[in-house]
Amino acid sequence: MLVKMEKRAMQPPAREGFYLDEIDTPALVVDLDAMEVNLDLMARKARSANVRLRPHAKMHKSPWIGREQISRGAIGVCCQKVSEAEVMVTGGIKDILISNQVVGTVKLDRLAILNREAKVAVCIDHADAVGEISASAKRADVVINTLVEIDVGAGRCGTKSPKKTLELAQAIANEPTLKFGGIQAYHGAAQHFRAHDERQAAIMNAIAITNESVSILASAGLDCDTVGGAGTGTFEFEAASHVYNELQCGSYAFMDADYARNKQKDGTPYNTFHHALFILTTVMSRPDKTTAVVDAGHKAASVDSGFPRPWHLPGAQIQGMSDDHGVIDITRVIDKPARGQKLLLVPGHCDPTVNLHDWYVGVRGLHGMNGFVEAIHPVAARGAYF
């Protein structure tokens, strides 16, 4: 049975040349100046540490941003799903690591076919995956670069011992349609440990686990071209380890309110990167003197890491959100926003917030509420879960 697809007629919320107050809301706004500073800074840090940079595209879901990162020296991007990788390849990105497990013949055949036009590597943590990926590679007549994912403390996917890691690496190396590519060693939970010393301790343990696996593999004649991991919250530790050679940070491009809650070594807020992603919203009601209701709710902002934070509105705090409403307590705000006024919100968690929107509105010169629209880009991999 054929499924009839309805054509979407969703228009972007702005046009090039619009001023900020002309953008329809809610809209996902990118401060292009701030984002470019972030991209340049991470590229410099990777070069100075003599490690490769492969930013994670699951955060921005956009070939546009991936190309910007590659133009600054990134070797490619990470994806979390085959469908994300398909969008990136279509968008011109030809070196991708799916830093996740891929299970199922349909998905694996799609992964294999992608390798006809790009280099798309994948991770495994189970012996069954070796034969499954090899069979798909054989059907597509390709060789798939395959990494072993190890558990370095996150407690989700990954092998639990160097012995198991070695067994899987040897199994990969023995398959003619697979190439052993190295180790995936990402500690996701550590990215959001608030104290600097706590993050450092977690990653020092991850480095020790990773180094043991690399050493055992080398003793068996298996060299790791890639020892990858690291995120925005911990990358400086992995970069300085002399064990990791590839950084997979993602959120640094945009930053979000949750990462801003991390602390630096001196106890001050983490401010290495600038906030570059915002939800532009409109005050649609002022029901009383202490409340402003905006038109951005759960459908415009993920709240898994807390409510968005009002930007450049000192004293304001979101006290509740529903599907299409955000209720802001403005009791302590001196210059209270009026009905119809537009406000910027910093998302609590950029990744799932991005996935709620169809369009990026790229704004240049965004300071306070100034700025103009320079470009509109689709969130091309929105909904690419499979």
C-alpha positions as CSV (number, residue, x, y, z in Angstrom):
1,M,0.0,0.0,0.0
2,L,1.4,3.4,-1.0
3,V,1.2,6.2,1.6
4,K,0.2,9.5,0.2
5,M,2.4,12.3,1.4
6,E,0.9,15.7,2.0
7,K,3.0,18.6,0.8
8,R,4.1,20.9,3.6
9,A,3.6,24.6,3.1
10,M,5.4,25.8,6.2
11,Q,7.0,29.2,5.4
12,P,10.1,30.5,7.3
13,P,9.3,33.1,10.0
14,A,11.4,35.8,8.3
15,R,13.1,37.0,5.1
16,E,16.6,38.1,4.5
17,G,16.9,41.8,5.4
18,F,14.3,41.7,8.2
19,Y,15.2,43.4,11.4
20,L,14.8,41.4,14.5
21,D,11.5,42.9,15.5
22,E,10.1,41.9,12.1
23,I,10.7,38.2,12.6
24,D,7.5,36.2,13.3
25,T,7.5,34.2,16.5
26,P,8.3,31.8,18.0
27,A,11.5,31.5,15.9
28,L,14.8,29.8,16.3
29,V,17.4,32.6,16.0
30,V,21.2,32.1,15.6
31,D,23.5,34.9,16.5
32,L,25.9,34.4,13.6
33,D,28.6,36.6,15.1
34,A,28.6,34.6,18.3
35,M,28.4,31.2,16.6
36,E,31.4,32.0,14.4
37,V,33.5,33.1,17.4
38,N,32.6,29.7,19.0
39,L,33.5,27.7,15.9
40,D,36.8,29.6,15.5
41,L,37.7,29.1,19.2
42,M,37.1,25.4,19.2
43,A,39.0,24.9,16.0
44,R,42.0,26.8,17.5
45,K,41.9,24.7,20.7
46,A,41.9,21.5,18.7
47,R,44.8,22.6,16.6
48,S,46.8,23.7,19.6
49,A,46.3,20.4,21.3
50,N,47.2,18.5,18.1
51,V,44.0,16.6,18.0
52,R,41.3,16.2,15.3
53,L,38.0,17.8,15.6
54,R,34.8,16.0,14.5
55,P,31.9,18.0,15.9
56,H,28.6,16.3,16.7
57,A,25.9,17.2,14.2
58,K,23.1,15.7,16.3
59,M,23.1,19.1,18.1
60,H,22.6,21.4,15.1
61,K,21.1,18.9,12.5
62,S,22.3,21.1,9.7
63,P,24.8,20.6,6.8
64,W,25.1,24.3,6.7
65,I,26.8,24.4,10.1
66,G,28.7,21.2,9.5
67,R,30.3,22.8,6.4
68,E,31.2,25.9,8.5
69,Q,32.9,23.6,11.0
70,I,34.8,21.7,8.2
71,S,35.9,25.0,6.6
72,R,37.6,25.8,9.9
73,G,39.5,22.5,10.0
74,A,37.1,19.8,11.3
75,I,37.7,16.5,9.5
76,G,34.0,15.7,9.3
77,V,31.0,15.3,11.7
78,C,29.5,12.8,14.0
79,C,25.8,11.8,13.7
80,Q,23.7,9.7,16.1
81,K,21.4,8.2,13.5
82,V,21.6,6.8,10.0
83,S,19.0,9.3,8.8
84,E,21.0,12.2,10.2
85,A,24.0,10.9,8.2
86,E,21.9,10.7,5.1
87,V,21.0,14.3,5.4
88,M,24.6,15.3,6.0
89,V,25.9,13.4,2.9
90,T,23.2,15.0,0.8
91,G,24.4,18.3,2.1
92,G,27.9,17.7,0.9
93,I,29.6,16.2,4.1
94,K,31.6,13.1,3.1
95,D,33.3,12.0,6.4
96,I,30.9,10.9,9.1
97,L,31.0,8.8,12.2
98,I,27.8,7.4,13.5
99,S,28.8,7.5,17.1
100,N,26.1,5.0,18.2
101,Q,24.9,1.5,17.7
102,V,22.9,0.7,14.6
103,V,20.7,-2.3,14.7
104,G,18.4,-3.8,12.1
105,T,18.9,-4.9,8.5
106,V,17.0,-1.9,7.0
107,K,19.2,0.6,8.8
108,L,22.4,-1.3,8.2
109,D,21.7,-1.6,4.5
110,R,21.1,2.2,4.3
111,L,24.4,2.7,6.2
112,A,26.2,0.5,3.7
113,I,24.7,2.2,0.7
114,L,25.8,5.6,2.1
115,N,29.4,4.3,2.0
116,R,29.2,4.2,-1.8
117,E,29.4,8.0,-1.8
118,A,30.9,9.0,1.5
119,K,33.0,7.6,4.4
120,V,30.4,6.7,7.1
121,A,31.8,4.8,10.1
122,V,29.8,3.1,12.8
123,C,30.3,1.8,16.4
124,I,29.5,-1.6,17.9
125,D,29.6,-3.1,21.4
126,H,28.2,-6.6,20.7
127,A,29.6,-9.6,18.8
128,D,26.4,-10.1,16.8
129,A,26.9,-6.6,15.2
130,V,30.0,-7.8,13.4
131,G,28.2,-10.3,11.2
132,E,25.2,-8.0,10.7
133,I,27.3,-5.0,9.5
134,S,29.5,-7.2,7.4
135,A,26.5,-8.7,5.6
136,S,25.1,-5.3,4.7
137,A,28.6,-4.2,3.6
138,K,28.9,-7.2,1.4
139,R,25.5,-6.6,-0.2
140,A,26.5,-3.0,-1.0
141,D,30.0,-4.0,-2.1
142,V,31.7,-1.6,0.3
143,V,34.0,-1.7,3.3
144,I,32.7,-0.1,6.5
145,N,35.0,1.5,9.0
146,T,33.9,0.1,12.4
147,L,34.9,1.2,15.9
148,V,34.4,-0.5,19.2
149,E,32.5,1.6,21.7
150,I,33.7,1.2,25.3
151,D,31.9,2.2,28.5
152,V,34.0,4.8,30.2
153,G,31.5,5.7,32.9
154,A,28.3,6.8,31.3
155,G,26.6,3.4,32.0
156,R,24.8,3.0,28.7
157,C,26.3,1.4,25.5
158,G,29.9,0.1,25.3
159,T,32.0,-2.9,26.2
160,K,32.7,-3.4,29.9
161,S,36.2,-4.8,29.8
162,P,39.4,-4.5,27.7
163,K,39.1,-8.3,27.0
164,K,35.7,-7.8,25.3
165,T,37.0,-4.8,23.4
166,L,39.9,-6.9,22.1
167,E,37.6,-9.7,21.1
168,L,35.4,-7.3,19.1
169,A,38.3,-5.5,17.5
170,Q,39.8,-8.8,16.3
171,A,36.4,-10.0,14.9
172,I,36.1,-6.7,13.0
173,A,39.7,-7.1,11.6
174,N,38.9,-10.6,10.5
175,E,36.0,-9.5,8.3
176,P,37.0,-8.5,4.7
177,T,34.1,-6.1,4.4
178,L,35.0,-4.3,7.7
179,K,37.9,-2.2,8.8
180,F,38.8,-1.8,12.4
181,G,38.8,2.0,13.0
182,G,39.6,2.4,16.7
183,I,37.7,3.2,19.9
184,Q,34.7,5.3,20.7
185,A,35.0,6.5,24.4
186,Y,32.5,9.2,25.2
187,H,31.4,10.0,28.7
188,G,28.1,11.9,28.2
189,A,27.0,12.2,31.8
190,A,30.3,13.9,32.8
191,Q,29.6,16.9,30.5
192,H,27.1,18.2,33.0
193,F,28.8,17.6,36.3
194,R,28.7,21.1,37.7
195,A,32.0,21.2,39.6
196,H,35.2,21.5,37.5
197,D,37.0,18.9,39.8
198,E,34.1,16.5,39.5
199,R,34.2,16.6,35.7
200,Q,38.0,16.3,35.7
201,A,37.9,13.2,38.0
202,A,35.3,11.5,35.8
203,I,37.3,12.1,32.7
204,M,40.6,11.1,34.3
205,N,39.0,7.7,35.0
206,A,37.7,7.6,31.4
207,I,41.2,8.3,30.1
208,A,42.6,5.5,32.2
209,I,40.0,3.0,30.9
210,T,40.6,4.1,27.3
211,N,44.4,4.0,27.6
212,E,44.2,0.4,28.9
213,S,42.1,-0.7,26.0
214,V,44.4,1.1,23.5
215,S,47.5,-0.6,25.0
216,I,45.9,-4.1,24.9
217,L,44.9,-3.6,21.3
218,A,48.3,-2.4,20.3
219,S,49.9,-5.4,22.0
220,A,47.7,-7.6,19.8
221,G,48.8,-5.7,16.7
222,L,45.7,-3.6,16.4
223,D,46.3,0.2,16.1
224,C,43.5,2.7,16.7
225,D,43.3,5.3,14.0
226,T,40.6,6.9,16.1
227,V,40.3,7.3,19.8
228,G,37.3,9.5,20.0
229,G,35.0,11.1,22.5
230,A,34.9,14.4,24.6
231,G,32.1,17.0,24.7
232,T,31.7,20.7,25.3
233,G,32.0,20.3,29.1
234,T,35.2,18.2,29.2
235,F,37.1,18.4,25.9
236,E,40.1,20.2,27.4
237,F,40.8,17.1,29.6
238,E,40.6,14.6,26.7
239,A,42.6,17.0,24.4
240,A,45.4,17.1,26.9
241,S,45.4,13.3,27.6
242,H,47.8,12.1,24.8
243,V,45.3,9.2,24.5
244,Y,42.4,10.7,22.7
245,N,43.1,12.0,19.2
246,E,39.6,13.1,18.1
247,L,37.2,15.5,19.8
248,Q,33.4,15.1,19.2
249,C,32.0,18.3,20.9
250,G,28.7,19.6,19.7
251,S,27.0,22.2,21.9
252,Y,29.9,24.6,21.9
253,A,28.6,26.0,18.6
254,F,25.5,27.3,20.3
255,M,25.8,26.8,24.0
256,D,22.7,26.6,26.2
257,A,21.5,27.5,29.6
258,D,22.4,24.1,31.0
259,Y,26.0,24.2,30.0
260,A,26.2,27.7,31.4
261,R,25.4,26.2,34.8
262,N,28.8,24.3,34.8
263,K,31.5,25.9,36.9
264,Q,35.1,26.7,36.0
265,K,38.0,25.8,38.2
266,D,37.7,29.1,40.2
267,G,34.0,28.4,40.8
268,T,32.8,31.0,38.3
269,P,30.2,30.1,35.6
270,Y,31.5,28.3,32.5
271,N,31.8,31.0,29.9
272,T,34.4,29.7,27.4
273,F,31.8,29.9,24.6
274,H,29.0,32.5,23.9
275,H,25.3,31.9,23.8
276,A,24.5,31.9,20.1
277,L,21.1,30.1,19.9
278,F,17.9,31.8,21.0
279,I,14.1,31.5,20.8
280,L,12.6,34.7,19.7
281,T,9.2,35.1,21.3
282,T,6.4,37.7,21.7
283,V,4.7,38.9,24.8
284,M,1.1,38.1,24.0
285,S,-0.5,38.9,27.3
286,R,0.2,41.0,30.4
287,P,-2.5,39.6,32.7
288,D,-1.1,41.6,35.7
289,K,1.8,43.7,36.8
290,T,4.1,40.8,37.7
291,T,3.4,38.5,34.8
292,A,4.2,38.4,31.1
293,V,3.0,35.5,28.9
294,V,4.9,34.7,25.7
295,D,4.0,32.6,22.7
296,A,6.7,30.0,23.2
297,G,5.9,26.9,25.1
298,H,6.9,23.2,25.0
299,K,6.4,23.1,21.2
300,A,9.2,25.8,20.9
301,A,11.6,24.8,23.6
302,S,12.7,21.6,25.2
303,V,12.4,21.7,29.0
304,D,14.3,18.5,29.9
305,S,17.2,20.6,31.2
306,G,15.0,23.3,32.7
307,F,13.1,26.2,31.3
308,P,14.7,28.7,28.9
309,R,16.3,31.7,30.4
310,P,15.2,35.2,29.4
311,W,18.1,37.1,27.8
312,H,19.0,40.6,28.7
313,L,16.0,40.9,31.0
314,P,17.5,41.1,34.5
315,G,15.3,39.7,37.2
316,A,13.0,37.8,34.8
317,Q,12.4,34.1,35.3
318,I,10.1,31.6,33.5
319,Q,7.9,30.0,36.1
320,G,5.9,27.7,33.9
321,M,5.3,26.5,30.4
322,S,2.5,24.7,28.6
323,D,2.2,23.7,24.9
324,D,2.1,27.2,23.5
325,H,2.5,29.5,26.5
326,G,5.5,30.6,28.6
327,V,4.7,32.4,31.8
328,I,7.4,34.8,32.9
329,D,7.6,36.3,36.4
330,I,8.7,39.9,35.9
331,T,8.2,41.0,39.6
332,R,11.9,42.0,39.9
333,V,12.2,43.4,36.3
334,I,12.7,47.2,36.3
335,D,11.9,47.8,32.7
336,K,8.9,45.5,32.3
337,P,8.1,44.3,28.8
338,A,4.9,45.4,27.2
339,R,2.3,43.4,25.3
340,G,3.6,42.9,21.8
341,Q,7.3,43.2,22.7
342,K,9.7,40.6,21.6
343,L,12.0,38.7,23.9
344,L,15.0,36.4,23.4
345,L,15.1,33.1,25.4
346,V,18.3,31.0,25.9
347,P,17.2,27.3,25.5
348,G,17.9,25.0,28.5
349,H,19.0,22.3,26.1
350,C,19.9,23.2,22.5
351,D,19.8,19.7,20.9
352,P,16.1,18.8,21.4
353,T,15.1,22.5,21.0
354,V,16.6,22.6,17.6
355,N,14.7,19.5,16.7
356,L,11.4,21.3,17.3
357,H,12.0,23.9,14.6
358,D,11.9,23.9,10.8
359,W,14.1,27.0,10.2
360,Y,17.2,28.7,11.5
361,V,17.0,32.5,11.3
362,G,20.6,33.7,11.1
363,V,20.9,37.2,12.5
364,R,24.0,39.4,12.2
365,G,24.7,42.2,14.7
366,L,22.6,40.8,17.4
367,H,23.3,43.0,20.5
368,G,20.4,43.4,22.9
369,M,17.5,43.5,20.5
370,N,19.3,44.9,17.4
371,G,20.3,43.0,14.4
372,F,19.1,42.0,10.9
373,V,18.4,38.7,9.2
374,E,21.3,37.6,7.0
375,A,20.2,34.1,6.1
376,I,17.5,31.5,6.5
377,H,18.5,27.9,6.7
378,P,16.4,24.7,7.1
379,V,16.9,22.5,10.1
380,A,17.5,19.8,7.5
381,A,17.7,16.8,9.8
382,R,14.8,17.7,12.0
383,G,12.9,14.5,12.9
384,A,15.8,12.3,11.7
385,Y,15.5,9.7,14.5
386,F,15.8,6.5,12.6
